[in-house]
């Protein structure tokens, strides 16, 4: 394993307020992740529906995955670890263009 390779494991996800979750990783890193900018910048209706707090609060965390619905919304674990959700959205837009 190279020095830059790292296995990232999410151990807990807790709803705080609005569109914010506190994520804790196995190495002790804790991230306060605000999903609102990502959700607002999306043009996909299946993503936009999670701007409803009722729907947003209904996330699942299991097997090192944080997801909403039946895989409606799921993020690469490294983007959660680095608290960089807008990169995910930008890369998807570039692929779809």
Biotite code that builds the C-alpha atoms (Angstrom):
import biotite.structure as struc

atoms = struc.array([
    struc.Atom([0.000, 0.000, 0.000], chain_id="A", res_id=1, res_name="UNK", atom_name="CA", element="C"),
    struc.Atom([1.460, 3.384, -0.952], chain_id="A", res_id=2, res_name="UNK", atom_name="CA", element="C"),
    struc.Atom([1.817, 6.125, 1.604], chain_id="A", res_id=3, res_name="UNK", atom_name="CA", element="C"),
    struc.Atom([-1.061, 8.049, -0.055], chain_id="A", res_id=4, res_name="UNK", atom_name="CA", element="C"),
    struc.Atom([-3.377, 5.016, -0.028], chain_id="A", res_id=5, res_name="UNK", atom_name="CA", element="C"),
    struc.Atom([-5.744, 4.921, 2.871], chain_id="A", res_id=6, res_name="UNK", atom_name="CA", element="C"),
    struc.Atom([-8.725, 2.813, 3.735], chain_id="A", res_id=7, res_name="UNK", atom_name="CA", element="C"),
    struc.Atom([-11.491, 5.139, 4.845], chain_id="A", res_id=8, res_name="UNK", atom_name="CA", element="C"),
    struc.Atom([-14.223, 3.688, 7.010], chain_id="A", res_id=9, res_name="UNK", atom_name="CA", element="C"),
    struc.Atom([-17.275, 5.600, 8.153], chain_id="A", res_id=10, res_name="UNK", atom_name="CA", element="C"),
    struc.Atom([-18.319, 4.473, 11.638], chain_id="A", res_id=11, res_name="UNK", atom_name="CA", element="C"),
    struc.Atom([-21.218, 6.796, 12.419], chain_id="A", res_id=12, res_name="UNK", atom_name="CA", element="C"),
    struc.Atom([-23.528, 9.364, 10.884], chain_id="A", res_id=13, res_name="UNK", atom_name="CA", element="C"),
    struc.Atom([-25.677, 11.601, 13.078], chain_id="A", res_id=14, res_name="UNK", atom_name="CA", element="C"),
    struc.Atom([-28.248, 14.174, 11.984], chain_id="A", res_id=15, res_name="UNK", atom_name="CA", element="C"),
    struc.Atom([-27.561, 17.591, 13.565], chain_id="A", res_id=16, res_name="UNK", atom_name="CA", element="C"),
    struc.Atom([-29.795, 20.232, 11.982], chain_id="A", res_id=17, res_name="UNK", atom_name="CA", element="C"),
    struc.Atom([-30.999, 21.517, 8.626], chain_id="A", res_id=18, res_name="UNK", atom_name="CA", element="C"),
    struc.Atom([-29.017, 19.518, 6.032], chain_id="A", res_id=19, res_name="UNK", atom_name="CA", element="C"),
    struc.Atom([-26.026, 18.841, 8.254], chain_id="A", res_id=20, res_name="UNK", atom_name="CA", element="C"),
    struc.Atom([-24.691, 15.510, 9.423], chain_id="A", res_id=21, res_name="UNK", atom_name="CA", element="C"),
    struc.Atom([-21.806, 14.755, 11.751], chain_id="A", res_id=22, res_name="UNK", atom_name="CA", element="C"),
    struc.Atom([-19.740, 11.949, 10.267], chain_id="A", res_id=23, res_name="UNK", atom_name="CA", element="C"),
    struc.Atom([-17.114, 10.068, 12.252], chain_id="A", res_id=24, res_name="UNK", atom_name="CA", element="C"),
    struc.Atom([-14.493, 7.896, 10.613], chain_id="A", res_id=25, res_name="UNK", atom_name="CA", element="C"),
    struc.Atom([-12.493, 4.981, 12.022], chain_id="A", res_id=26, res_name="UNK", atom_name="CA", element="C"),
    struc.Atom([-9.273, 7.021, 12.178], chain_id="A", res_id=27, res_name="UNK", atom_name="CA", element="C"),
    struc.Atom([-10.951, 9.562, 14.487], chain_id="A", res_id=28, res_name="UNK", atom_name="CA", element="C"),
    struc.Atom([-11.618, 12.203, 11.847], chain_id="A", res_id=29, res_name="UNK", atom_name="CA", element="C"),
    struc.Atom([-14.946, 13.947, 12.382], chain_id="A", res_id=30, res_name="UNK", atom_name="CA", element="C"),
    struc.Atom([-16.629, 16.009, 9.676], chain_id="A", res_id=31, res_name="UNK", atom_name="CA", element="C"),
    struc.Atom([-19.613, 18.315, 9.912], chain_id="A", res_id=32, res_name="UNK", atom_name="CA", element="C"),
    struc.Atom([-20.941, 17.911, 6.380], chain_id="A", res_id=33, res_name="UNK", atom_name="CA", element="C"),
    struc.Atom([-23.495, 20.367, 5.012], chain_id="A", res_id=34, res_name="UNK", atom_name="CA", element="C"),
    struc.Atom([-25.362, 18.681, 2.154], chain_id="A", res_id=35, res_name="UNK", atom_name="CA", element="C"),
    struc.Atom([-27.482, 21.731, 1.281], chain_id="A", res_id=36, res_name="UNK", atom_name="CA", element="C"),
    struc.Atom([-25.114, 23.314, -1.279], chain_id="A", res_id=37, res_name="UNK", atom_name="CA", element="C"),
    struc.Atom([-24.855, 19.993, -3.106], chain_id="A", res_id=38, res_name="UNK", atom_name="CA", element="C"),
    struc.Atom([-28.612, 19.430, -3.087], chain_id="A", res_id=39, res_name="UNK", atom_name="CA", element="C"),
    struc.Atom([-29.358, 22.979, -4.240], chain_id="A", res_id=40, res_name="UNK", atom_name="CA", element="C"),
    struc.Atom([-26.853, 22.808, -7.092], chain_id="A", res_id=41, res_name="UNK", atom_name="CA", element="C"),
    struc.Atom([-28.222, 19.534, -8.456], chain_id="A", res_id=42, res_name="UNK", atom_name="CA", element="C"),
    struc.Atom([-30.521, 19.564, -11.475], chain_id="A", res_id=43, res_name="UNK", atom_name="CA", element="C"),
    struc.Atom([-31.688, 15.976, -11.002], chain_id="A", res_id=44, res_name="UNK", atom_name="CA", element="C"),
    struc.Atom([-35.208, 15.612, -9.579], chain_id="A", res_id=45, res_name="UNK", atom_name="CA", element="C"),
    struc.Atom([-34.298, 12.422, -7.679], chain_id="A", res_id=46, res_name="UNK", atom_name="CA", element="C"),
    struc.Atom([-31.617, 14.423, -5.854], chain_id="A", res_id=47, res_name="UNK", atom_name="CA", element="C"),
    struc.Atom([-33.615, 17.635, -5.447], chain_id="A", res_id=48, res_name="UNK", atom_name="CA", element="C"),
    struc.Atom([-36.369, 15.800, -3.579], chain_id="A", res_id=49, res_name="UNK", atom_name="CA", element="C"),
    struc.Atom([-33.953, 15.511, -0.624], chain_id="A", res_id=50, res_name="UNK", atom_name="CA", element="C"),
    struc.Atom([-34.255, 19.266, -0.088], chain_id="A", res_id=51, res_name="UNK", atom_name="CA", element="C"),
    struc.Atom([-37.285, 18.172, 1.925], chain_id="A", res_id=52, res_name="UNK", atom_name="CA", element="C"),
    struc.Atom([-35.974, 17.883, 5.499], chain_id="A", res_id=53, res_name="UNK", atom_name="CA", element="C"),
    struc.Atom([-38.349, 15.003, 6.144], chain_id="A", res_id=54, res_name="UNK", atom_name="CA", element="C"),
    struc.Atom([-36.792, 13.031, 3.273], chain_id="A", res_id=55, res_name="UNK", atom_name="CA", element="C"),
    struc.Atom([-33.239, 14.171, 4.077], chain_id="A", res_id=56, res_name="UNK", atom_name="CA", element="C"),
    struc.Atom([-33.466, 12.993, 7.687], chain_id="A", res_id=57, res_name="UNK", atom_name="CA", element="C"),
    struc.Atom([-34.438, 9.532, 6.486], chain_id="A", res_id=58, res_name="UNK", atom_name="CA", element="C"),
    struc.Atom([-30.932, 8.346, 5.559], chain_id="A", res_id=59, res_name="UNK", atom_name="CA", element="C"),
    struc.Atom([-29.447, 4.908, 6.092], chain_id="A", res_id=60, res_name="UNK", atom_name="CA", element="C"),
    struc.Atom([-25.959, 4.071, 7.262], chain_id="A", res_id=61, res_name="UNK", atom_name="CA", element="C"),
    struc.Atom([-24.762, 0.523, 6.838], chain_id="A", res_id=62, res_name="UNK", atom_name="CA", element="C"),
    struc.Atom([-21.792, -1.357, 5.421], chain_id="A", res_id=63, res_name="UNK", atom_name="CA", element="C"),
    struc.Atom([-19.686, 1.820, 5.266], chain_id="A", res_id=64, res_name="UNK", atom_name="CA", element="C"),
    struc.Atom([-22.280, 3.501, 3.020], chain_id="A", res_id=65, res_name="UNK", atom_name="CA", element="C"),
    struc.Atom([-24.389, 6.564, 3.689], chain_id="A", res_id=66, res_name="UNK", atom_name="CA", element="C"),
    struc.Atom([-27.432, 6.616, 1.435], chain_id="A", res_id=67, res_name="UNK", atom_name="CA", element="C"),
    struc.Atom([-30.912, 7.939, 0.943], chain_id="A", res_id=68, res_name="UNK", atom_name="CA", element="C"),
    struc.Atom([-33.758, 5.965, -0.581], chain_id="A", res_id=69, res_name="UNK", atom_name="CA", element="C"),
    struc.Atom([-32.989, 2.905, -2.660], chain_id="A", res_id=70, res_name="UNK", atom_name="CA", element="C"),
    struc.Atom([-29.590, 4.230, -3.732], chain_id="A", res_id=71, res_name="UNK", atom_name="CA", element="C"),
    struc.Atom([-31.256, 7.505, -4.864], chain_id="A", res_id=72, res_name="UNK", atom_name="CA", element="C"),
    struc.Atom([-28.454, 9.462, -3.247], chain_id="A", res_id=73, res_name="UNK", atom_name="CA", element="C"),
    struc.Atom([-25.073, 8.048, -2.277], chain_id="A", res_id=74, res_name="UNK", atom_name="CA", element="C"),
    struc.Atom([-21.637, 9.645, -2.077], chain_id="A", res_id=75, res_name="UNK", atom_name="CA", element="C"),
    struc.Atom([-18.111, 8.338, -2.562], chain_id="A", res_id=76, res_name="UNK", atom_name="CA", element="C"),
    struc.Atom([-16.748, 7.763, 0.934], chain_id="A", res_id=77, res_name="UNK", atom_name="CA", element="C"),
    struc.Atom([-13.606, 9.801, 0.174], chain_id="A", res_id=78, res_name="UNK", atom_name="CA", element="C"),
    struc.Atom([-15.734, 12.859, -0.681], chain_id="A", res_id=79, res_name="UNK", atom_name="CA", element="C"),
    struc.Atom([-17.479, 12.560, 2.684], chain_id="A", res_id=80, res_name="UNK", atom_name="CA", element="C"),
    struc.Atom([-14.122, 12.121, 4.434], chain_id="A", res_id=81, res_name="UNK", atom_name="CA", element="C"),
    struc.Atom([-12.688, 15.208, 2.700], chain_id="A", res_id=82, res_name="UNK", atom_name="CA", element="C"),
    struc.Atom([-15.992, 17.104, 3.104], chain_id="A", res_id=83, res_name="UNK", atom_name="CA", element="C"),
    struc.Atom([-15.989, 17.875, -0.602], chain_id="A", res_id=84, res_name="UNK", atom_name="CA", element="C"),
    struc.Atom([-19.456, 17.126, -1.945], chain_id="A", res_id=85, res_name="UNK", atom_name="CA", element="C"),
    struc.Atom([-19.482, 19.822, -4.596], chain_id="A", res_id=86, res_name="UNK", atom_name="CA", element="C"),
    struc.Atom([-16.577, 18.072, -6.343], chain_id="A", res_id=87, res_name="UNK", atom_name="CA", element="C"),
    struc.Atom([-18.840, 15.034, -6.715], chain_id="A", res_id=88, res_name="UNK", atom_name="CA", element="C"),
    struc.Atom([-21.556, 17.143, -8.353], chain_id="A", res_id=89, res_name="UNK", atom_name="CA", element="C"),
    struc.Atom([-19.104, 18.976, -10.652], chain_id="A", res_id=90, res_name="UNK", atom_name="CA", element="C"),
    struc.Atom([-17.479, 15.742, -11.840], chain_id="A", res_id=91, res_name="UNK", atom_name="CA", element="C"),
    struc.Atom([-20.891, 14.233, -12.611], chain_id="A", res_id=92, res_name="UNK", atom_name="CA", element="C"),
    struc.Atom([-21.928, 17.328, -14.587], chain_id="A", res_id=93, res_name="UNK", atom_name="CA", element="C"),
    struc.Atom([-18.680, 17.121, -16.590], chain_id="A", res_id=94, res_name="UNK", atom_name="CA", element="C"),
    struc.Atom([-19.278, 13.402, -17.355], chain_id="A", res_id=95, res_name="UNK", atom_name="CA", element="C"),
    struc.Atom([-22.857, 14.080, -18.450], chain_id="A", res_id=96, res_name="UNK", atom_name="CA", element="C"),
    struc.Atom([-21.832, 16.923, -20.803], chain_id="A", res_id=97, res_name="UNK", atom_name="CA", element="C"),
])
